[in-house]
Amino acid sequence: MRLVALLSALLLLHSCLSPPVAAPPDTAYLPIETGRYILYTVDEERYAPARLVQRQTYQLKEITGEAYTDVSGRPAFRLLRFRRADAAQAWHPDSIWSVRLTENAAIRTENGRDYVKLMFPLRTGLRWNGNRFNNLGEDIYEAHTTNEPYRVVDKPFAPAIRIVQRNDSTLVSQDRRTEIYALGIGMIYKERIQLTYCTATPACIGKKQIEYGIRQIYRITDYGVE
């Protein structure tokens, strides 16, 4: 009995002395590290009046470059984006975006505009204006945690968080935008559907006849550090 009591006391003392294991910070949903890359397969459909639908599938690789100081004096990282038709082709430069973290947000600059992609601390129901730092008008994003692993091409990712940027559908248009982020990886899935339907004649109103717009889906296929 004395031995059992001694062992119990030692275990209790060890648990008191051992530091608690800290949960990963929410910033790990969008990790920033020079050399980190994510590879996506992108399926895309583009619509325009009096033109055939332009359908294409291609690969996009995004690499985090070296840190620099942006115009606000804060540290930021360039995102070097490369594109190719498939794995048999060489990569070609596509664009250069950037990303930065503040005390409570992750901000990406895409095509010259800043978007608040994530807010911290993340929780289900958290809402914010994704266009806070650009001139496009208010656009409310909402976070939804996932209790089950999120699957992309049958590969599970957990934990993950879903950011619903917009989910509107009317007789004249559809605007559906969602991004999924996995802890320690970054964005693993993106869906962008922005369509405008025909309203030129009474015969086409309400028929969801696409006038112009885009359907675009990103699916992660690989990631790591170069």
SEVEXZA-205215 format. One record per residue (C-alpha): x negated, z negated, y. Coordinates in steps of 0.5 Angstrom, whole numbers, padded with zeros to 4 digits, always signed. Example, Ala and Ser with C-alpha at 12.3 -4.5 7.8 and 13.67 -1.06 7.14 Angstrom:
% residues 2
-0025-0016-0009-0027-0014-0002
% end
This chain:
% residues 226
+0000+0000+0000-0006-0002+0005-0009+0005+0003-0002+0009+0005-0001+0005+0011-0009+0006+0013-0008+0014+0012-0001+0014+0016-0005+0010+0022-0010+0016+0022-0005+0021+0022-0002+0018+0027-0008+0017+0031-0010+0025+0030-0003+0027+0032-0004+0023+0039-0011+0026+0040-0010+0033+0038-0008+0037+0045-0001+0040+0044-0001+0048+0042+0001+0051+0049+0006+0057+0048+0004+0064+0050+0005+0065+0058+0010+0070+0059+0005+0075+0062+0003+0076+0055+0009+0081+0055+0005+0086+0059-0002+0084+0058-0007+0087+0063-0014+0088+0060-0019+0094+0062-0019+0098+0056-0013+0096+0053-0009+0103+0051-0002+0104+0048+0000+0111+0045+0007+0113+0045+0011+0119+0042+0016+0122+0048+0023+0125+0046+0025+0129+0052+0031+0133+0055+0032+0136+0062+0038+0139+0064+0039+0144+0071+0045+0148+0073+0045+0155+0070+0039+0153+0066+0038+0152+0058+0037+0145+0056+0029+0144+0056+0027+0140+0050+0020+0137+0048+0017+0132+0044+0010+0130+0046+0005+0124+0046+0003+0120+0052-0003+0115+0052-0004+0110+0057-0010+0106+0058-0012+0100+0063-0018+0102+0067-0022+0098+0072-0020+0092+0076-0019+0094+0084-0017+0090+0090-0010+0094+0093-0008+0094+0100-0005+0087+0100-0012+0084+0098-0009+0083+0091-0013+0085+0084-0009+0091+0081-0011+0095+0075-0011+0103+0075-0007+0106+0069-0010+0112+0066-0004+0117+0063-0006+0122+0058-0002+0127+0055-0002+0132+0049+0003+0136+0045+0001+0133+0038-0004+0130+0035-0008+0136+0033-0009+0138+0041-0014+0135+0046-0012+0130+0051-0011+0132+0058-0010+0128+0064-0003+0127+0066-0002+0122+0072-0005+0115+0075-0001+0109+0076-0003+0102+0077+0000+0095+0075-0001+0088+0078+0001+0081+0077+0003+0076+0082+0005+0069+0081+0012+0070+0078+0012+0078+0077+0009+0084+0074+0009+0090+0078+0008+0097+0076+0007+0103+0081+0010+0109+0078+0009+0116+0082+0008+0112+0089+0013+0107+0088+0013+0100+0086+0018+0097+0081+0018+0090+0079+0018+0090+0071+0018+0083+0069+0020+0076+0073+0017+0070+0070+0019+0065+0067+0023+0070+0063+0030+0068+0060+0036+0071+0057+0041+0072+0063+0035+0072+0069+0037+0078+0074+0032+0081+0079+0032+0087+0084+0027+0092+0081+0027+0096+0087+0025+0090+0091+0018+0093+0094+0021+0100+0095+0026+0104+0099+0031+0106+0093+0036+0101+0094+0038+0095+0090+0037+0096+0083+0039+0089+0079+0035+0088+0072+0037+0083+0067+0033+0080+0061+0035+0079+0054+0031+0076+0049+0032+0078+0042+0032+0073+0036+0031+0078+0031+0024+0083+0031+0025+0089+0035+0024+0095+0030+0021+0102+0033+0020+0107+0028+0021+0102+0022+0016+0097+0025+0018+0090+0027+0015+0087+0033+0017+0080+0035+0018+0076+0039+0021+0082+0044+0025+0082+0050+0030+0087+0053+0030+0089+0060+0037+0092+0062+0035+0096+0068+0042+0100+0069+0048+0101+0064+0053+0105+0068+0058+0110+0065+0063+0114+0069+0067+0120+0069+0062+0123+0074+0055+0120+0071+0051+0116+0067+0045+0112+0068+0043+0108+0062+0036+0105+0063+0032+0100+0058+0025+0098+0057+0023+0093+0051+0017+0089+0051+0013+0085+0045+0009+0079+0046+0001+0081+0047+0003+0088+0047+0007+0091+0053+0012+0096+0053+0014+0098+0046+0020+0102+0047+0024+0106+0053+0030+0109+0054+0032+0113+0060+0039+0117+0061+0041+0119+0068+0046+0125+0068+0051+0128+0073+0057+0131+0070+0061+0137+0072+0066+0136+0078+0066+0143+0081+0073+0145+0078+0079+0141+0075+0078+0144+0068+0071+0140+0067+0072+0134+0071+0072+0128+0066+0069+0132+0060+0062+0130+0061+0060+0137+0062+0052+0136+0064+0051+0139+0070+0044+0136+0071+0039+0130+0069+0035+0127+0064+0034+0124+0057+0028+0121+0055+0026+0116+0050+0019+0113+0049+0017+0110+0042+0010+0106+0041+0006+0109+0035-0001+0106+0036-0004+0100+0041-0011+0097+0042-0017+0096+0046-0022+0102+0046
% end
